[in-house]
Amino acid sequence: MSVEVGSNATDYIRHHLTNLRLDLTTGQIDSSAMHFWTLHIDTLVMVFGLGAFFCYIFWLGARQATAGVPGGLQNFVEAMVEFVDKTVKETFHAESRVIAPLALTVFCWVFLMNLMDLVPIDMVPSIMSAVGVPYWKILPSVDLNLTFGLSLSVFALIIIYSTMGKGPGGFLKELLFHPFGPWLMPFNLVLNIVELAAKPISLSLRLFGNLYAAELIFILISLLPWWIQWSLGTPWAIFHILVVPLQAFIFMMLTVVYLAMAYEHH
């Protein structure tokens, strides 16, 4: 697709990095709306659609499970479950029926979201533009609202598991007295609050930054002549095949590690 959405390359890049925004205060689609009461429709549709796809695939794999010769879908689902279960057992040593399903959901969901970066950069926006939708970002991972939403959910679980594992008094004692003892209580509190806040921030920015950079490179390559696009885009896409599962694995692994640290006593 050539640069048709604007008069120059800047308009093209801006178009591909703009979400389909719904301003809840006016009820109108407004690409300039940036306040709290704004929904990113494309992000929500992609996220819930990919989540439903993930649930359907694993439900179908469970339904087709057999004690005899397994099919390809059953092999795939069992391999994913065993991989995540082994990873969780090596990291989270307490008893919990939530951590392994949570880790499996995080890995598969983030992987599917990241996988959208391998879809040709102009294909979906062109289709949506043809049906009257002016903007559509197919890659949810480049939306800070999404990555922060995921990391804040993990942060809430960190607080919950810290309270469950240590008790409310033990968690408060750790915040006030760790690591330098009761005489440096204010310093301990500030240090622990910064440490807690850094976890969701780093978790969200790591995923966002890696995928945003990759998406921007794809956009820049698409501005070049077609014969250069193939020579540069193909190696970058092959390299990105490694980045997609790696970022999903890192997000899952850090989630499990943070929850293990929260649950265990120092």
N, C-alpha and C positions, 0 to 999 in steps of 0.2 A: 504494500500500500504506500503510495506517495504521500507527501506532506500536504494533505487536503483540508485538515481541520483548522488551519490557521494560515496566516500570511507568511510565516517563517518558522524556523526550527524551534524557536522559543515557545511559540503557540502550540506546536506539536507536542513538545515535551510537557508543557503545562497541562494540556488536554489529557495526556495519558497518566498524569499524576494526580488528577482531580477526581474525587469521589462523587457519586451521585448522592447529593445531600438533600434531605427533607427538613425544612425549617418547621418545627412543630408549633412555633408561635404564629406563623402565617398559614401553615398547611400547604406551602408552595415548594416546588423544587428550586433550590437556590444554591448554585455552586459557590457563592461567596459567603454563605452562612458558616460561621466558625464558633458560635457560642454553644453553651451547654445543651440547650434544647434543640439539638441538631442530630438527626439520624443519618448514618451512612448506609443507604439502602443496599448498595452493591455489596458492601462488606457483610451485612446481615444475611442477605440472600445466599451468598457464597458459603459463609460459615455454617449456617444451618443446613444448607443443601449438602455440603460435604460431610457434616456430622450425621445426617440421615443416611447418606450413602455408606458411611463406615458402619453404622448400626445394621443396615440391611445386609451388607456383605457378611458380617460376622453372625448375624441371625440365620442367614441362609446356610452358612457353613455348619452351624450347630444343628440345623434342621436336617441337613443331608449327612450328618455324621453316622458312620457305620462301624461295627466291630470287624467287618471284613476288610477287603481291600479298599483303602481310602481313595477318594477322588482328589483331583488337583486342588479344589477349593478347600477341602478338609485338611489337606497337607499344609496349605498356606496358613490357614487359621491356627492350626496346632503349632506350627513353627513359630508364628508370631507370639502366641500365648506362652510357649515354652521359653522363648528368648527373653521376653519381658519378665516372666516369673523368675528365671534364673538371675537376671540382673537385679531384681528387687531383693531376692534372698541374700545376695552377696552384699547388699548395701544397707537394707533396713532389717535390723535383727530382732525387732520386737514383733509381737503378734498383732496383725491387723488384716482385716478382710477387705479393706478399702484401698490400700496402697497399690497392689498389683493391678486391679481393674482401672484405678486412676492413671497409673503409669501407661497401661496399654492404650487407654483413651487419649492421653496427651500425645503419645508418640504417633499413633495412627492419624489423629486429627490434624496435628501440626504438619505431619508428612504430606497429607493430602492438600493442605493449604499451600505448602511450599511447592508442591508439584505443579500448581497452576502457573508457576513462573516459566515452565517449559512449553506452555501453549504459545503459538505464534503471537507476537505482541499486538498485531493489528487485527487479528481475526475476530475476536469477540467484540471490541469496540466498533468495528465495521458492521457487524451483524446488528448490534444494539442501535447503532445510528440509523440503520435502514428501517427499523421499526419505531423510530422516533424517540429513542432514549439518548440524550446528548452525551452522557458520561457513563463509563462502566469500568471499574478496576477489578479485574478478575483475580488478582493476587491479594488475599486478605492480610497476609503477613506484613505488607508494607503500610498498614493502617495502624498508627500508634494507639488508637482507641482499642483495637483488638488485642495487641500485644500487652498493653497495660492491663486490660481486662483479665487476660489469662494470668498474668503475674500477680495481680491483686487477689485473684482467687487462690493462688498458691500461698500468698502472704496470709490470707485468712486461715488457711489450713495450718500454716506454721504456728499461728497463735493458738489455734484449737489444740494441736498436738502438743505444744509446749505445756498447755494447761492440763491436758489429759495425762501426759507422761510424768510431769513433776508436781502436779497439783497447783491450784491457784497460788498458795503460799510459796511453794518451791519456785514457781516461775517468777514471782515478784522478787523473791530473794536472789535469784540469779541475775535479774535486771539491776538490782541495787548493789549487790556485793561482789559480783564477778566482773573482772578478774583480779581486782586489786584490794579486796577486803572492805570492811565497813568504814574504815577511816577515809576512804576516797569515794564515798557513796555518790556524790553528784557527778564526779568524773565517770564512774562506772555506768551510771544511768545514761549520760550523754553518749558514751561510747557504744553501749548496747542498742540504743535507739538508732544511732547512725548505722550500726551493723544490720539491724532489722530492716531499716528503710532501704539499704543498699541492695538487698536481695531481690525484691520485686523490680527495682529500677534497672539493675544490671540484667536481670532475666528478660525483661521486655525489650530493652535497648539492644541487647545482643541479637535477638531474633530479628527485630526491625532493621537494624543497621546492615546485617549481612544480606537480607533479602532486598532491601531498598537499593543497596549498591549494585546487586546483580540485576535488578529490574532496570535501573538507570542505564547500565551498560547495554542491555538489550535494546532499550529505546534509542540510545546513541548509535548503535550499529544499524538500526533500521533506517536511520537518516542517510546512510551511505548508499552509493549505487548498488544495484542488486548483486552484481558479481563480487563486490567486496563484502556484502552482507553474508553471502554463503561462506566465503573464505574465513571470515572472522566469527560469524555467528555459530557455525557448526562446532568448532573447537570449544567455544565458550559454553555452548549448551551441553556438550559432553562433559566438560569439567563441572558444570553445575549439577549434573546428575549425582555427583558425589556430595555436593553441598546440601542438596535437598534432604536426604536422610540424615546427614550429619547434624544439621541444625535441629532436626526433630529429636534425634537421640540426645543431644546436649540439653535441650529443654527438658526432656523427660528425666535424664540423669540428674540434673541439678534439682529438679523438683523432689525426687526421691531422697537425694542427699540432704537437702534442706529440712525435709520432714524427719529424716533419721536424726539429724542434729537437734532438732526441736524436741523430739521424744526422749532422747537419751540424756542421762545426767552427766554433767561434766565431771 
